[in-house]
């Protein structure tokens, strides 16, 4: 039986980008279904009744939710080709630690850059830069977070890279000035076909931010 | 070489309890080192420099942080005896989904029951009960969350059970009246030696709450 793989997603989602990249890395063909998050489809509500969020990976009718769990699932179901997680238990635990760190820290602070003003905006910016510096220090002089091979932690973080220009524009700062190695890493990652195919243009995201603010009822200017 | 396993932990931590239980399930001997979270030890700061939080599992000198990651690590390093996660990728993904749900939802709402007053306290109580009902509905009529075998999701949740009497006392409500199946599940779990050895007495936790409020500067009464 051929695998039926459906991805419920929303184009600017850095979480959805993870799953797109993981599927591309494994050469898995999938049916991408764009979702309207302000008018949720019956399939989204049925497939992720608990969180009602994208991305949802539906494999032969069975839903898998949460993007980091989806990467692990994809790695386990399609183990041939590039492994995304290391096989050594300790290295695996380290990769998961950084994936979890990105999930707990990056989104919340980044959101304040485009979605808050005044003190909250400044605090978000400061925290975001500190978090990126922690990640840059973990990256060090390695090619990718796992060493020579593109994998799980790179996939967990690279979606945010497509938002970097938007953060810089709305935060009036330069990420490259703060974290040059992280920017060099991002440039290496987007040279991969899986990433290039899965990340939207930075310009498109910059144009999307005012629309997003409006939908969320956030008044900045 | 014999394994050297050290656990940096704090007795009332439902996260630390997870790691204790997972180690007990695998019959791994470990050196339990109680930590003072208000005066952090050099070893804690060295072994978890990013979050500076317990529990930290140190295996032959290498630290593993974050309790759910520790359970997976323990399951991978000591694969014999009881497996904690299912071997099927889809069932594994489902177990991780519920572990993640517990991490994202239970602690934050539960904390408001003993650590907030007025509207915030009421909102926390309401959300906590809703979350428990979602978990109870996932449990259904199964013996454990994974079916007939005690495992990952049970370990992720059971530490909170030792706090249930404290939540009931400080929230003036009955969890059993709301979620009888979940209480029956908790009673089944504490019959296991690994759980009985790892969970503190409910009475001790009730007595600890005023002390914790004081340390955190929370004024309720």
Interface residues (C-beta under 8 A of the other chain):
Chain A: X50 X59 X62 X64 X65 X66 X69 X70 X72 X73 X76 X77 X89 X90 X92 X93 X96 X97 X100 X101 X134
Chain B: X50 X59 X62 X64 X65 X66 X69 X70 X72 X73 X76 X77 X89 X90 X92 X93 X96 X97 X100 X101 X134
